[in-house]
Amino acid sequence: MLDWAFEERDGLFIGTPRGRVDETTWQAFGTNLSDGVARAAAGAPKTLIVDFTGLDYMSSRGLRALTLAKREAEAAGVTVVLAAPNEIMREILAISRYDKLFVVTDSVDDAL
């Protein structure tokens, strides 16, 4: 199961997924990322912070959704920041080299 919440703080949009991004939830993850990019594109500064605090796991399909969201973000002039990944998520991001594609911060506050 995967839940999402969005909030705006200091003009920045923060998306907070909770649960696992796997074969059954990756499409919802991608749809919410796209929605977050669109919301951030309408703001100033154009930044989407994805709070990874509540993510337990991400499959390769979730990584693909991140890739597609990054392309959408670049086209819209939006910066995507991945905040507060746990140890497992940090390892997944490092192995896949997504920590080189995205700004990764230790906390949401560090991304503000």
ZILINHU-V948883 format. One record per run of one state. SS is the DSSP state (helix for helix, strand for strand, loop for the rest). FROM is the first residue (numbers start at 1). TO is the last residue. If there is no record, write none. Layout:
SS/FROM/TO
SS/FROM/TO
//
This chain:
loop/1/1
strand/2/9
loop/10/11
strand/12/21
loop/22/25
helix/26/41
loop/42/46
strand/47/51
loop/52/53
strand/54/58
loop/59/59
helix/60/76
loop/77/78
strand/79/83
loop/84/86
helix/87/95
loop/96/97
helix/98/101
loop/102/102
strand/103/105
loop/106/107
helix/108/111
loop/112/112
//
